[in-house]
Structures are given as C-alpha cells and as structure tokens.
Amino acid sequence: MCLVASIRPSAPSALPQSSLAVIHIPSHVLPRFVPLPDPYGRHVFVLQEDVIRLMLPSLYTGYDILSTHAIRVTRDADVQMRGRPVDLLASVEESLRERRLGSAVRLQYDADLPQEILSTLMEELELQPEDLYESEGFTAFSDLLQLYGSLDVPRLKEKPQPPHPVPAFDRRAGHLERHPRARRAGASPLPDLRRGHRFVRDAAVDPKVLAIR
C-alpha cells in the first residue's frame, strides 16, 4: 500500500524540485484502521492513509499538496531456492526479503487517479494495461478482516465452532495398529488438530513406520 501525492513548490527555488511523491503506508506494522474516541460509545475508525494525508503538509514543507491517491502494488511472489540450502529457514527468510523487490505484477488504484500519474506508475513499474485494476472508494478489501479481529462484538460475528472429537484417536495407545493408513485422520468436520499432531508424532518414533506423506 502506498499513497501517491502530486505536489508543487509553493515558492520558486534553484534547488531540484519534485512533482510526485510516493509514501509507503506501514499497514504491515500499524493497523490499517486507527480507532478514534467517540462520546456515544460507537466504534469509529479512520484509515491510516487518511491520517498520512493530514500530515503531508508537515512532511513536504515548501510544497503545495495538489492531490493524493492510494495505490496497492502486488509483486512477484515466486520464492527461488538456490542450490541445496544448509539452513532451510534462513534461506526462506532471505528469499522473502528479496521478494519485496520483485517485479510488479498488479497495480490497484483509485478511479480518479490522474492519467498522467497512472502512466508514470506504469512506466516505472514496467506494467501493461492488463496489469491495472481500478477500484472505487477503498483499496485492499482484505484489510477489513482487521476490524473483525479487533472488535469484540459477538452479535456481529459467527459463533465459534468447537473441534469435533475423533473417537478413533481418543485412546493414545494402539491407534497406529488400528489405522495403519490413517484413513480416518480427517474424517470429521473441524477435527481437533491435537489428535492429528499426536498421530504424526507417534508415527515418527514408531520403528515400523517407513514413511510419512
């Protein structure tokens, strides 16, 4: 998520000048929806990008803010493993860090984004027209799940579904002998995963088990 601002110097200057600013929205560090106090006890939020919009005059002193628009850039998610890594976890972490600099594959943007700014973004990100996704009013609807998790309003949420017991796994001893191929490991809807973990753990230490797939 980024905020693209069209800016203009408020006074002539001999210094180099910019006409476009891109501000990263730290939605992966801070919540996208910032809670606000409300005297009536309602749940009131402001978008993080709107807070940044309010602070832009302080960030760009000497410039007039002409327009601001939220965009979202999706980058290539392929994780390349080089050779045979000695430390698999460290190799995956390094690949994920490099993914942030991967090739852009999609651009979501406000419908009222000026065409000249859109053209500049397409050129800089090396995107084609089929990579563009126009939206209206709100970018990245998946972030709405943050509200679901942050608000304690049971009447607006689905009732929790308790995990179903798996009778075949209720007794610890001997279930490998009873179910050598684990045909009933996931037979029940929403099974209690602890029983599955126990099944795999027991299989790992059983000398008769040749492979776990």
RODO-2510 file (C-alpha; in nm, 4 decimals, decimal comma):
residues 213
     n   res          X          Y          Z
     1     m     0,0000     0,0000     0,0000
     2     c     0,1266     0,3445    -0,0944
     3     l    -0,0009     0,6980    -0,1073
     4     v     0,0821     0,8858    -0,4273
     5     a     0,0852     1,2641    -0,3840
     6     s     0,1019     1,5222    -0,6580
     7     i     0,2996     1,8172    -0,5190
     8     r     0,4088     2,1602    -0,6404
     9     p     0,6680     2,4015    -0,4953
    10     s     0,4957     2,6844    -0,3132
    11     a     0,7784     2,9278    -0,3994
    12     p     1,0457     2,9467    -0,6741
    13     s     1,3720     2,7772    -0,5842
    14     a     1,7026     2,6954    -0,7523
    15     l     1,7085     2,3539    -0,5852
    16     p     1,5904     2,0386    -0,7652
    17     q     1,2137     2,0043    -0,7414
    18     s     0,9759     1,7108    -0,7413
    19     s     0,6223     1,6847    -0,8685
    20     l     0,5345     1,3363    -0,7440
    21     a     0,5844     1,1739    -0,4040
    22     v     0,5240     0,8109    -0,3054
    23     i     0,4727     0,7400     0,0653
    24     h     0,4638     0,3807     0,1865
    25     i     0,1703     0,3052     0,4161
    26     p     0,3040     0,0853     0,7010
    27     s    -0,0101    -0,1282     0,7210
    28     h     0,2031    -0,4371     0,7966
    29     v     0,3371    -0,2646     1,1109
    30     l     0,0436    -0,0496     1,2243
    31     p    -0,3299    -0,1246     1,1945
    32     r    -0,4935    -0,0006     0,8741
    33     f    -0,7886     0,1266     1,0790
    34     v    -0,6956     0,3751     1,3511
    35     p    -0,9555     0,3838     1,6343
    36     l    -1,0953     0,7214     1,7351
    37     p    -1,2685     0,8195     2,0611
    38     d    -1,6445     0,8571     2,0428
    39     p    -1,8630     1,0127     2,3156
    40     y    -2,1542     0,7836     2,2263
    41     g    -1,9599     0,4594     2,2635
    42     r    -1,9639     0,3795     1,8940
    43     h    -1,6779     0,2108     1,7099
    44     v    -1,5221     0,4851     1,4967
    45     f    -1,2122     0,4432     1,2804
    46     v    -1,0074     0,6456     1,0354
    47     l    -0,7966     0,4929     0,7621
    48     q    -0,4221     0,5067     0,8127
    49     e    -0,3755     0,6671     0,4713
    50     d    -0,6138     0,9469     0,5706
    51     v    -0,4002     1,0175     0,8769
    52     i    -0,0959     1,0401     0,6492
    53     r    -0,2878     1,2740     0,4176
    54     l    -0,3466     1,5119     0,7068
    55     m     0,0264     1,5151     0,7863
    56     l     0,1553     1,5666     0,4319
    57     p     0,1968     1,9468     0,4692
    58     s     0,4331     1,8760     0,7586
    59     l     0,6222     1,6112     0,5613
    60     y     0,6675     1,8278     0,2499
    61     t     0,7450     2,1731     0,3752
    62     g     0,7592     2,4292     0,0938
    63     y     0,5230     2,2334    -0,1299
    64     d     0,1528     2,2551    -0,2060
    65     i    -0,0301     1,9211    -0,1986
    66     l    -0,2401     1,9076    -0,5157
    67     s    -0,3887     1,5573    -0,4858
    68     t    -0,3386     1,2255    -0,3086
    69     h    -0,4428     0,8756    -0,4098
    70     a    -0,3986     0,5332    -0,2517
    71     i    -0,2469     0,2561    -0,4626
    72     r    -0,1529    -0,1033    -0,3978
    73     v     0,1302    -0,2797    -0,5783
    74     t     0,1461    -0,6588    -0,5919
    75     r     0,4872    -0,8076    -0,6634
    76     d     0,6020    -1,1438    -0,7942
    77     a     0,5640    -1,3986    -0,5149
    78     d     0,7909    -1,6704    -0,6534
    79     v     1,0471    -1,7823    -0,3948
    80     q     1,3600    -1,9185    -0,5584
    81     m     1,5725    -2,1630    -0,3599
    82     r     1,9334    -2,1535    -0,4785
    83     g     2,1054    -2,4897    -0,4698
    84     r     2,0712    -2,7047    -0,1591
    85     p     2,0387    -2,4697     0,1398
    86     v     2,2221    -2,5681     0,4559
    87     d     1,9765    -2,3771     0,6742
    88     l     1,6315    -2,4013     0,5135
    89     l     1,4687    -2,1463     0,7468
    90     a     1,7390    -1,8840     0,6852
    91     s     1,7155    -1,9425     0,3099
    92     v     1,3366    -1,8935     0,3101
    93     e     1,3680    -1,5747     0,5175
    94     e     1,6239    -1,4336     0,2736
    95     s     1,4005    -1,5169    -0,0225
    96     l     1,1052    -1,3425     0,1418
    97     r     1,3124    -1,0290     0,1999
    98     e     1,4170    -1,0258    -0,1654
    99     r     1,0542    -1,0712    -0,2725
   100     r     0,9822    -0,7142    -0,1632
   101     l     1,1949    -0,6047    -0,4594
   102     g     1,0355    -0,8491    -0,7029
   103     s     0,8787    -0,7466    -1,0310
   104     a     0,5427    -0,5712    -1,0039
   105     v     0,2582    -0,7793    -1,1466
   106     r    -0,0512    -0,5787    -1,0461
   107     l    -0,1487    -0,2198    -0,9678
   108     q    -0,4709    -0,1325    -0,7846
   109     y    -0,5574     0,2363    -0,7860
   110     d    -0,8342     0,4868    -0,7197
   111     a    -1,0688     0,5505    -1,0112
   112     d    -0,9953     0,9246    -1,0031
   113     l    -0,6165     0,8824    -1,0284
   114     p    -0,4990     1,1316    -1,2962
   115     q    -0,3982     0,9665    -1,6205
   116     e    -0,0522     1,1265    -1,6247
   117     i     0,0273     0,9796    -1,2809
   118     l    -0,1040     0,6393    -1,3878
   119     s     0,1167     0,6494    -1,6978
   120     t     0,4197     0,7361    -1,4852
   121     l     0,3489     0,4454    -1,2486
   122     m     0,3062     0,2054    -1,5408
   123     e     0,6400     0,3133    -1,6846
   124     e     0,8293     0,2986    -1,3556
   125     l     0,6797    -0,0379    -1,2527
   126     e     0,7006    -0,1802    -1,6080
   127     l     0,3324    -0,2745    -1,6132
   128     q     0,0972    -0,3468    -1,9019
   129     p    -0,2683    -0,2372    -1,9322
   130     e    -0,3850    -0,5866    -1,8326
   131     d    -0,1993    -0,5446    -1,5011
   132     l    -0,4176    -0,2484    -1,3952
   133     y    -0,7136    -0,2826    -1,1574
   134     e    -0,9295     0,0217    -1,0992
   135     s    -1,1175     0,0472    -0,7678
   136     e    -1,3535     0,2949    -0,6080
   137     g    -1,3508     0,4269    -0,2533
   138     f    -1,1371     0,1664    -0,0801
   139     t    -0,8280    -0,0276    -0,1807
   140     a    -0,7430    -0,3726    -0,0388
   141     f    -1,0732    -0,5039     0,0953
   142     s    -0,8897    -0,7905     0,2653
   143     d    -0,7767    -0,5445     0,5339
   144     l    -1,1367    -0,5336     0,6586
   145     l    -1,0548    -0,8561     0,8444
   146     q    -0,8562    -0,6380     1,0857
   147     l    -1,1847    -0,4882     1,2045
   148     y    -1,3306    -0,8332     1,2564
   149     g    -1,0397    -0,9297     1,4784
   150     s    -1,0111    -0,6026     1,6722
   151     l    -1,3776    -0,5553     1,7695
   152     d    -1,5403    -0,7535     2,0478
   153     v    -1,8978    -0,7564     1,9182
   154     p    -2,0224    -1,1174     1,9398
   155     r    -2,3610    -1,0418     1,7798
   156     l    -2,1855    -0,9408     1,4568
   157     k    -1,9604    -1,2460     1,4412
   158     e    -2,0064    -1,6106     1,3609
   159     k    -2,0411    -1,8401     1,6586
   160     p    -1,7190    -2,0313     1,7306
   161     q    -1,7242    -2,3917     1,6133
   162     p    -1,5633    -2,6286     1,8659
   163     p    -1,3470    -2,9029     1,7159
   164     h    -1,5171    -3,2402     1,6843
   165     p    -1,3621    -3,5358     1,8641
   166     v    -1,2234    -3,8240     1,6597
   167     p    -1,3181    -4,1367     1,8547
   168     a    -1,0574    -4,3490     1,6772
   169     f    -0,7830    -4,1274     1,8212
   170     d    -0,9236    -4,0794     2,1709
   171     r    -0,7046    -4,3504     2,3189
   172     r    -0,3333    -4,2882     2,2860
   173     a    -0,2033    -4,6419     2,2606
   174     g    -0,2534    -4,8645     1,9614
   175     h    -0,4150    -4,6269     1,7126
   176     l    -0,1361    -4,6830     1,4624
   177     e    -0,2179    -5,0534     1,4651
   178     r    -0,5908    -4,9876     1,4288
   179     h    -0,5476    -4,7417     1,1418
   180     p    -0,2184    -4,8172     0,9642
   181     r    -0,3066    -4,5876     0,6714
   182     a    -0,4695    -4,3107     0,8758
   183     r    -0,7849    -4,3302     0,6660
   184     r    -0,9884    -4,1556     0,9336
   185     a    -0,7352    -3,8879     1,0317
   186     g    -0,9503    -3,6086     0,8888
   187     a    -1,2901    -3,7779     0,8594
   188     s    -1,4776    -3,5480     1,0970
   189     p    -1,5545    -3,1843     1,0093
   190     l    -1,3345    -2,9449     1,2049
   191     p    -1,1367    -3,2201     1,3786
   192     d    -0,9300    -3,1488     1,6851
   193     l    -0,5853    -3,0988     1,5324
   194     r    -0,4102    -3,2066     1,8511
   195     r    -0,5054    -3,5655     1,7744
   196     g    -0,3540    -3,5338     1,4286
   197     h    -0,0351    -3,3947     1,5775
   198     r    -0,0208    -3,6875     1,8199
   199     f    -0,0734    -3,9314     1,5346
   200     v     0,2198    -3,7874     1,3362
   201     r     0,4411    -3,7706     1,6453
   202     d     0,3750    -4,1353     1,7316
   203     a     0,4340    -4,2356     1,3727
   204     a     0,7695    -4,0573     1,3764
   205     v     0,9002    -4,2690     1,6636
   206     d     0,7407    -4,5994     1,5589
   207     p     1,0110    -4,8284     1,4121
   208     k     0,7527    -4,9947     1,1845
   209     v     0,6717    -4,6708     1,0013
   210     l     0,8701    -4,6381     0,6791
   211     a     0,7439    -4,3003     0,5562
   212     i     0,5106    -4,0127     0,6435
   213     r     0,3474    -3,8368     0,3495
***
